[in-house]
Amino acid sequence: MLAYPLFQLLAHIPTIWGLVLVQGIGAGILTLYTGVICSILSEMFPTNVRYTALSTSYGFAVAIFGGFAPTIAQYLVKMTGDPVSPAYYVMAAGLVSFIAVLFVRERAYDEVLA
């Protein structure tokens, strides 16, 4: 949800130093979840299909949502005239991710009980 303030900051400081500042803050935020993402993603699938399911689903998600992100950002800026509008796409993706995280369950107990 901090995408909007970061885009606002970059819009107010449209220099290389503004970009470095926004990227630095974004990288700091990124570290808060990248440390656990591997274990969370692997927990989403049963052991017998884990690698195939994880690589396929992650690959498609990155290709679709990340690959089309520049096109969607350009479209949003063009349609709204607001240079900060790509932040809405980032925030929507964050909301969808948050909802998805609520449905992740611990599989270690399933495998011990099986």
N, C-alpha and C positions, 0 to 999 in steps of 0.2 A: 504494500500500500504506500510505500515511500517513493514509488515511481513518479508520482505527480510532483512532489516537492523537488525531486532531483531534476526532472524536465524543466520545471520553473526556474531552478537555479541556473541551468544551462542556457535557458532562453534569456535570462538577465545578465549572464556573463558569457557571451558568445565568443570567447577567446580560447586559445589552446590551454590556458591555465584553468579556465572554467571547465573545460572538458576533462583535464587531468583531475581536478577536484571531484567532479561528479563520478568519474570512473573509479577513483580511489574510494569514495564513499560506497559506491555500488559493489566494489570488490570486497570491502569490509562486511557488507550485508551478506554477500554471497557466501562468505566463509561460515556464516552461522548455520547454514544447512548442508553445505557440501560435505562436511565431515561425516554426516550420518546417512547421506543419500544412498550409498552403496548397500549398507545393511538394510535399509528400508526397502529398497527396490528388490533385493534378493528375498526378503521376507514375503513379498507379494505372491510368490509362486511356489508350488510344491517342488520338492527336491528333484523329482524325476524329470521335470520339464523346465527347470529353472533357467538354464542358460539360453535355451531356444526361445522361451517365452519372454525373458528379460531383454535379450538382444533385439528381438523382432519388435516388441512393443516400444521399447525405448528408441530404436532407430526410426520407426514410423512417426512417433511423437515429435522427435527432433526435426525430422525432415518436413513434416507438415506444418507444425506450429512455428518452428524456428526458420524454416525455409521460406515460408510465405510472410514472415514478420516484416521485412522491408517493404514488400508490396502493400501490405495492409497499412503500415505506417504512412506510406506515401499517399494512399487512398484517403486515410483519415485526415491528413493535413490538407489535401486538396479539397475534400468535401466540406470541412469545417472552417478552413482558413486559420486554424489555431495550431501553431507549431508544437504545442504541448499535447495535442490530442493522441499521439502514440502511447502516452502514459495510460490512457484508458484501456488499450489493448493489453498492456503489461499487467495492469491491475485486474482485469477480467481473467487473464490466465492465472494470476495468483489466487484469485477467489476460487476458480475451478480446482486448482491444485490443493488448496486448503480443504475444500469439501472432499476431494479424493483421499486426502490423508486421514480424514475421520473414519474412513471405511477400511483402512489397512489393519489387518489383524496379525497377531503373533502366531507364526506357524510352528515354532519350536515345540509348543505344547501338543499340537496335533501329531507331530512325528513321534514324540515320546509316548503318547497314548496309543498310537497305532500298532 
